[in-house]
Amino acid sequence: MSSLLLVPIPPVEIEHILLLRPALQSTLNIETAIDESIHLDIAAAFDAYRNQYNSSVLLTSLQEHFPHYNGKILGISKVDFFVPVLTYVFGEAQLNGTYAVVSTYRLSDTLYGLPENTQRFIERFRKEAVHELGHTFGLYHCLDYDCVMHSSTTVEDIDIKGDNFCPACGKIVKRHLHARL
């Protein structure tokens, strides 16, 4: 069976990761563990001009800490991510690779001046984690609005899209998972 390693990147709420773990296990049918022993230097990813963290730098840090991991690795933080060509991103992943990162920073309603909705936050977090992991299985953005691989540039986009893979994307993920058995 393939495996997934969840790596907290401080600052992060470990409670959120504990809620995410069983959802990822059931969605992907993949053995999932949490590794709190690694302490990535998040300061190296900080861009003072933007007051954000470069998600590509965090991907590289994960690769340096786990150069030969035989599975998937998802780094999780609650800082604001960016890539140079975009204002912000919810996450980033290596296409058909091992490493992905996701940020919870923009997933909470409180950032937008609304009351906290924990259930909606967890749903968004799960969708974005599955989405980024989908990229590690070789999936591109899907045109099916109900597919978790549909592109999301706002939290409203996350809320609208489905929480599972469409049949075509699901078939690709299953093929990748079975290939590792």
Helices and strands as residue ranges (DSSP letters): E 3-8, H 14-28, E 31-34, G 42-45, E 46-47, E 52-54, H 55-65, E 72-77, E 81-82, E 91-93, E 99-103, G 109-112, H 118-136, H 155-160, H 167-179
